[in-house]
Amino acid sequence: MNKQLEIFETTQRLTPLSPDAGSLKVLIACEFSGIVREAFRAKGWNAWSCDLLDTEIPGQHYRGDVLDIINDGWDLMIAHPPCTHLAVSGARWFKSKLKEQAKALEFVRFLMNASIPRIAIENPISIISTRIRKPDQIIQPWQFGHGETKATCLWLKNLPKLKPTNVVDGREQRIHKMPPSGNRWKERSRTYIGIADAMATQWTAAANDGISSDPPADLPATQAGRAGTR
């Protein structure tokens, strides 16, 4: 078992459920690991993950297309759209996959425009920034207790930016240095536990307190206000 998952499961067995969120519903779209889902479950959310793959951590999981359930009355969605055709780390292949990129961007726009009050889209440095809009925030694992580097962009709707919870030493490029393998993409796509916990803690508080986000960085305030109320 992946060491991060092993530590997470042990922690969750020792952590009682919190009543913080009441009956709020959160959808973790495009997540097979269950890490973010379980972080929200521990805060009392009715938390579901969704992916074309089975969940690695047993729990509430819909195996199938997120389009099947996206209109089921969620209070919050955190989405991790596939980055294969979007991440700038694969820029040298961009010219040969324009159709795939267009389809991937269409999916991202669909997620961003979903009729859900609060939305977070997570992706690495990608063409989402230039083809749709700049991210509201870029975070690193070392800000949340993991001594590694992996720039992660967040596009936020009615959510505050994450505040670092545990800045640590270490800037290991573990993900970048992984040798090629059949499961490399899985290791690269799992959310760090410290980041998942920060999302659950801070965005639970935001949902309960009615806190929203600042206007997106590249939209005028009037347009940003309209974008946040779709």
C-alpha positions in Angstrom: 0.0 0.0 0.0 1.1 3.6 -0.7 2.7 4.9 2.5 0.6 8.1 2.4 -2.6 6.1 2.2 -1.4 3.8 5.1 -0.8 6.8 7.3 -4.1 8.3 6.4 -6.1 5.2 7.1 -4.4 4.9 10.5 -5.2 8.5 11.4 -8.8 8.2 10.3 -9.3 5.1 12.5 -8.2 7.2 15.5 -10.1 10.3 14.7 -13.8 10.4 15.7 -16.2 12.1 13.3 -16.7 15.8 13.9 -20.2 17.3 13.8 -18.8 20.5 12.2 -20.6 20.3 8.9 -24.0 18.8 9.8 -25.7 17.4 6.7 -23.7 19.3 4.1 -22.9 17.3 0.9 -19.6 17.4 -0.8 -18.6 15.8 -4.1 -14.9 15.0 -4.7 -14.9 14.6 -8.5 -12.3 12.6 -10.3 -10.8 11.1 -7.1 -10.0 7.4 -6.8 -7.8 7.6 -3.7 -10.5 8.7 -1.3 -8.1 10.9 0.6 -10.0 14.2 0.2 -13.3 12.5 0.6 -12.3 11.0 4.0 -10.9 14.3 5.2 -14.3 15.8 4.7 -16.1 12.8 6.1 -14.1 13.3 9.3 -15.5 16.8 9.6 -19.1 15.5 9.4 -19.8 16.0 5.7 -21.9 13.6 3.7 -18.9 13.1 1.4 -18.8 11.2 -1.9 -15.9 10.7 -4.3 -16.5 9.9 -8.0 -14.2 8.4 -10.6 -14.1 5.9 -13.4 -11.9 3.7 -11.1 -12.8 2.1 -7.8 -11.9 3.9 -4.6 -8.7 2.8 -2.9 -10.1 3.7 0.6 -13.4 2.0 1.2 -16.2 4.6 1.5 -19.0 6.4 -0.3 -17.9 6.3 -3.9 -19.7 6.5 -7.3 -17.8 4.6 -10.0 -18.8 6.3 -13.2 -19.1 9.6 -15.0 -19.3 12.6 -12.8 -21.9 14.0 -15.2 -24.3 11.3 -13.9 -24.4 12.9 -10.4 -23.2 16.5 -10.7 -26.7 17.9 -10.3 -27.6 15.9 -7.2 -27.8 18.8 -4.8 -24.2 19.2 -3.6 -23.1 22.1 -1.3 -19.5 21.9 -2.4 -17.5 20.2 -5.2 -13.7 19.7 -5.3 -12.7 18.5 -8.7 -9.4 17.1 -9.9 -9.9 16.9 -13.7 -7.4 14.8 -15.5 -4.3 16.8 -16.4 -2.8 14.5 -19.1 -3.5 16.9 -21.9 -3.4 20.1 -19.9 -0.2 20.1 -17.8 2.6 22.2 -19.1 5.0 19.5 -18.2 3.8 17.8 -21.4 4.2 20.9 -23.6 6.4 19.2 -26.2 3.4 17.0 -27.2 0.8 19.8 -27.3 0.8 20.2 -31.1 -0.1 16.5 -31.6 -3.1 16.5 -29.3 -5.1 19.7 -30.0 -8.4 17.8 -30.1 -7.7 16.1 -26.7 -6.8 19.5 -25.2 -10.0 21.0 -26.5 -12.1 18.2 -25.0 -10.2 18.4 -21.7 -10.7 22.2 -21.5 -14.4 21.8 -22.3 -14.7 19.4 -19.3 -12.9 21.9 -17.0 -15.3 24.7 -18.1 -18.2 22.3 -17.4 -17.0 21.7 -13.9 -16.3 25.4 -13.2 -19.8 26.3 -14.4 -21.7 23.6 -12.4 -24.7 24.7 -10.4 -23.0 24.1 -7.1 -22.6 27.0 -4.6 -18.9 26.4 -3.8 -16.4 24.9 -6.2 -12.6 24.2 -6.2 -10.8 23.0 -9.2 -7.4 21.5 -8.6 -4.7 21.0 -11.3 -0.9 21.3 -11.7 0.5 24.2 -13.7 -1.5 23.9 -16.9 -3.0 25.6 -19.9 -6.1 26.3 -17.9 -4.4 29.4 -16.8 -4.1 30.8 -20.3 -7.1 29.3 -22.0 -9.7 29.8 -19.3 -8.3 32.0 -16.5 -5.5 32.3 -14.0 -5.8 30.3 -10.8 -6.8 32.0 -7.6 -4.0 30.4 -5.7 -0.9 28.2 -6.1 0.1 26.0 -3.2 3.0 23.7 -2.4 3.0 20.5 -0.2 5.7 22.0 2.1 3.2 24.6 3.2 1.1 21.7 4.7 3.5 19.4 6.4 5.1 17.6 3.4 8.7 18.5 2.6 8.2 18.3 -1.1 7.6 20.5 -4.1 4.6 20.1 -6.4 3.0 23.3 -7.5 -0.8 22.9 -7.3 -3.2 25.5 -8.8 -6.7 26.1 -7.3 -9.5 27.8 -9.1 -12.1 28.8 -6.5 -15.7 29.8 -6.5 -17.1 31.1 -3.2 -14.3 29.6 -1.2 -11.4 31.4 0.6 -7.8 30.7 -0.3 -6.1 28.0 1.8 -3.9 29.2 4.6 -0.6 27.2 5.1 -1.0 25.0 8.2 2.5 23.6 8.7 5.4 25.1 6.8 8.3 22.6 6.9 11.8 22.3 5.6 12.5 20.1 2.6 12.0 20.8 -1.1 12.3 17.3 -2.5 11.0 16.8 -6.0 9.8 13.3 -5.2 7.0 13.2 -7.8 9.2 14.6 -10.6 11.9 12.1 -9.9 9.7 9.0 -10.0 10.9 6.5 -12.5 8.5 5.5 -15.3 6.0 2.9 -14.3 2.4 1.8 -14.9 1.3 3.4 -11.6 3.3 6.6 -11.9 0.3 8.6 -12.9 -1.6 7.4 -9.8 1.2 8.5 -7.5 1.3 11.9 -9.1 -2.4 12.4 -8.9 -3.0 11.7 -5.2 -3.7 14.7 -3.0 -1.3 15.2 -0.1 -2.9 14.4 3.3 -1.9 17.8 4.7 -3.6 19.6 1.9 -6.7 17.5 2.1 -6.9 18.2 5.9 -6.5 21.9 5.2 -9.3 21.9 2.6 -11.6 20.0 5.0 -10.9 22.2 8.0 -10.8 25.6 6.4 -13.6 25.1 3.9 -15.9 23.5 6.5 -15.5 26.7 8.5 -16.1 28.8 5.4 -19.3 26.9 4.6 -20.6 27.3 8.1 -19.6 31.0 8.4 -20.8 32.0 4.9 -17.2 33.1 3.9 -16.6 33.4 0.1 -13.6 34.0 -2.0 -11.9 37.1 -3.3 -12.7 38.0 -6.9 -10.7 35.9 -9.4 -7.3 37.5 -10.2 -8.0 38.3 -13.8 -11.6 39.4 -13.7 -13.0 42.8 -12.8 -14.8 42.8 -9.5 -18.2 43.2 -11.2 -17.6 40.2 -13.5 -16.1 38.2 -10.6 -19.3 38.7 -8.6 -21.4 37.4 -11.4 -19.1 34.4 -11.9 -19.5 33.5 -8.2 -23.3 33.4 -8.3 -23.9 31.1 -11.2 
